[in-house]
Amino acid sequence: MGRKNILLIDDNPTELNILKSLFEHEGYETVCVETCSEGVKYIKSSKVDIAVIDTLVPDINGFETCRMILESSGVTPPKIVMITSSIDATDAVKARRMGADDYVVKTQDFLILVEAVKKLL
Amino acid sequence: MRKRSLKKGLNIRGKAVVVICMSIFTVMLMTIALTYFVGLRMMRSLLSEEHGKYATLLTSALDRIIKAEINDLKVYVKNPVWINKVEEANNRYSKMSPEEVRTHLAAMDKRWIAASDDDPLVKEYLESDASMRMKVICDSDPRIGEIFITDKYGGLVAASGKTEDFYQSDEAWWQEAFDGGAGKTVVTDISRDESSGTLGISLVLPMKDSNGELIGIAKEVLDIKNLFSPLETFEIGKTGHAVLINEQGYIIFHKDLVPLTVKYLKKGDIKDLLGKKSGWGIVSEHGVHKQKTFVVFRPYIPPFFLNSGTKWYLLIDQDVVEVFAPLNIFILPAIMIVLIAMLVMIPVGFVFGNLLVAPIKKLKKATEKIIAGYEDYKIDIKTGDEIEEFAESFKEMLSRLKAKQNELIKAKDEIEDLSKSLEKKVEDRTAELETQSWGLTKANEGIKVLYKELEERNEQLKRLDQLKSDFVSTVSHELRTPLSIMKEGVSLVLDKITGSINENQEKTLGMVQSNIDRLATIINDLLDISKIEAGKMEVKKSLTDICYLVKDACAKWRLQSDKKKQELTCVAPDGLVNVYLDADKVVQILNNLISNAIKYTPDNGKIKVELINKKDEIEISVSDNGIGISREDHPRVFSKFQQFARPPSAGSKGTGLGLAIARELVQMHQGTIWLESEVNKGSRFVFTLPKMDSETVFKEHISTGIKEVSTRGAPLSLITLKVTGFSQIQKEMGFEKSHNMLKEIEAMINGSLRRKADTVVRDTGEIIVVLLDTSKTNAEVVRSRIEKVIQKYLIDSRKKLPGEIYFTMGFASYPDEAKSDEELLNKARGVIRIRTDNNE
């Protein structure tokens, strides 16, 4: 039973750093990428237990990314957590439709996200 | 399939049978009855007629017989032998006297009666020619029982046998026939003839000679037995025979009965019968006969009948049974026929019933089959009657039901489909709702967190704000103190109180002084704006003469404008213009505007301050012909710390807060402030102050007070004072004086108060006093104190006042008596009437 692998997709490097350190503190292997295409490529090649995707990443929007990941991940798809700065419920609905497992609004309290990830693993 | 058991009743077949039989029975019965009774009637009349005919025939026969015998006798009596004999006898009498004759005849009679047949006398008479002749006649004709002749005196002349008497003229028949010598034919009624020993009737004929003179009487006795022989032989059927009766009812002739022995019927019955006009009747028993008899009767009077008053009746009677036998014979067979017919009809009825029932059974079978599920079972009924029609309707109904059923099945299928699709829709919708719900939950969670963070931030900001305000006010205060000391110090020196100073020192200190002033202004402005922003700036409105304010402001600034050789004009209406406003604040506004005008107008410029008293508001404008402000900058004019261009002359720069403060102050009065200006065309700053009606101002004061005390949870009391008939007083004293009086009263009130309170004066002669933190009981104390003070004032000033002044006072407290400004006001007004006059 090895360490769990987390893939972070977020275009804000500061956020990535904070989250990376938080997750690694929890004992998870964390990989950060800044674009969705990199993320999708990574998943195809390596095992990922959970992917945390920012909805507003510029190149491909987060929802699309989610769908693509799930499609291409074969037998055991990773769990997906979407993070967003939007409080619009329709985005949450969209995330669910795309197959996301959870949806977290970005606040100053990053621990909420960490808890959500821990719950899924 | 269980058949519903029907109640025990007659099925259709049975009913048909019953109906048919009953119809036949009824019809036949009626026919029979009818026939019988009609037949009976007919028979009766027919029979009565027929029998009547027989009776008539018989009576005619009898008639003929009697007449024949009479005729015979008529011939006999013409017999010369007889005639001679009679004449002979008569001659014997010719010599005798009537008495002798009588005696002779009597003797003869006596002798005759006593004599036997062998007596020679008798023989003499009976063996004469005439008698012998008579005997022959008698023997030859069975009908004749006896014949004899008598002479004209009634003595026997000749006879066929020994007569009973010799002398006959005492007999009724002899006398009747003698007819006083005329001679008449007579037939007697039935009687027993002694001599012949027979029952018979007698024919009595007169014997006449050739001259037609009566010489004797001949009598012939007819034996009724033989006489009525036609009757004897007459018979109808087995029981029909002829009977001859007399009027009393005695049977004269009946073939089985001895005549005159039996009555045919009882007396009454005879009368009844013979009374029947129809000529027939039915008697229950008669004479010997015990059977019911049908009797037809016809009256008969024999010719030359002696008892012409009486009649005989010829009856034809026959047993009723026999008479109506044909009819009766008819009955039994008829009944038999009915029964047979009925018996025959039972099977017929059955058949008929079957015929009726068959189609119904068919229908029943078909229905059962259809119920059992053979939906297409064909109904085939062709009876050509209502049942067929019914069958047709039934088929129609079935096909419609089938169609309906199909419709329903189709509908059901459709509904099922719909239901399925609805289910799917519901499923989808549910899934969708779940998703939505999930989405909402997630978003909500995020919102909650953000909200909390926001609250925290807000708290921080509030604290910061508070900090800032505190900082500003503290600093300002702290700054003020040294500043005023500095100012004081400099003034002292400039005023040469500390000693004399030289020109240079004066100049320098003057500069210091003006800069100190400038600093003070800046600090005041800062303080003001911070107070305003903290919401701590209060506006206390009272009735003020705005005209005076404006004029006064102008006057104060004239000094400055004169320095710059500027023309400062003040345009205002004459007289008082009382408006509810906060005088200090309005002065501040005016000061700001006028100082700006002075600052931004070059030397020799023109500045005009104008007050216009409009209907609902006061308009004050400050116009100058200075440098003006460009259009683009207009929006920023009233903003904080904004300054546009340097003022033309070196002068104080100002903080840039003045107009912002002025705007706030104007807005606190619910007024508006604006700018009309263009570059190098001067500027015109205008502000309006609405004329509030006193009531609104009153309420404003009260509600401000309520707001304040409610934060502390303290009570508030309101005291009102109204001068009655103030308008009249106003007229008499004049506007200004009356208003001054009010102001004086207000001052008195204020002076009497231990604590600072809010007083407001109204131009209608009303004053209100708002006492914060004062309860009802305390308010009463205050009120009475005020009352005394005013009374004293009025007494003291009565010389100035026109006549008597009355006023009313009232009070109310919050929250006990009222909870709003309006309520409070209403409650407090006019509670106590106080009278004061100069004679108090």
Interface residues (C-beta under 8 A of the other chain):
Chain A: T84 I87 D88 A89 T90 D91 A92 V93 K94 A95 R96 R97 D102 Y103 V104 V105 K106 T107 Q108 D109 I112
Chain B: T435 Q436 W438 G439 L440 T441 K442 A443 N444 E445 G446 I447 V449 L450 E453
